């Protein structure tokens, strides 16, 4: 048996755009393992803490 239920809820959030540099310089290893991966990890942590916001990514 399949049960489906709906619940209306209202939340407030903001629109956020994250800009990511994907140039070759982002492969520098002054962050571990490199700048690009470090930036991704930071963005993931940021997004996890913003459940009600709409977030977009541009590269």
N, C-alpha and C positions, 0 to 999 in steps of 0.2 A: 504494500500500500504506500502511496506517495502523498505526503501532506505538504501543502504549500500555503504559506501565510504571508501577509503583507503588513507592514507597519509604516505609517507616515511619520516622519520626523523632520524637524527643522534644525539646521546647523548654520553657523556663520563661519565664513572663511574668507581668505583673500586670494587673489590671483598672483602667482609668482612665476617668473621666468628665470631659469638658470642658464647662463651662457658658459660653454666649455670650450677652451682652447685645445684644438687637436693637432696643432702644428708639431713639427719634428722636435722642437725644443722641449716639449712636454715629456719626451723620453729621457731627459736628463735624470740621473740617479741621485740627486741631492735629497730626495725623499725616497722612502722605501715602498715598493721596488722602483717606482719612478713617479714623476709629477702627475701623469695622467691617472694612474691607478690610485694615488693618494687623493686626488680630486674626486674621483668616483666614490671612494669610501666616505669622504666628507659629505658629498651630496646625498648618499644613501642614508647616512645618519640624520641629516637635516630633514629629509623627506619623511622618514619614519616618525619624526616628532611633529609633523604637520598634517594630521589625519583629515582635517576639515578643509584644507586649502587645495586649490587647483594649481598644479605645478606643471610647467612645461620645460622642455630642454631644447636649446639650440646649440649647434656645434659650429 
